[in-house]
Amino acid sequence: MNYTSVADTAKKWEMPERTVRNYCAQNRIPGAFITGKTWNVPENAEKPERSNKRSNPP
């Protein structure tokens, strides 16, 4: 399996790197693991749903 960096994943998903790191730390990205201080994200990982997403927008 191939892995990408947090920076590459953040660009692909159009979100801040910090958010991707938080998703990794919260185990919301299956297969992501940390080596030292660097997260490795599977290339085929899907973007997790936001946990604070509104169900009925006003």
Secondary structure, DSSP 4 states (H G I P E B T S, - for coil): --EE-HHHHHHHHTS-HHHHHHHHHTT-STT-EEETTEEEEETTPPPPPPTT--SS--
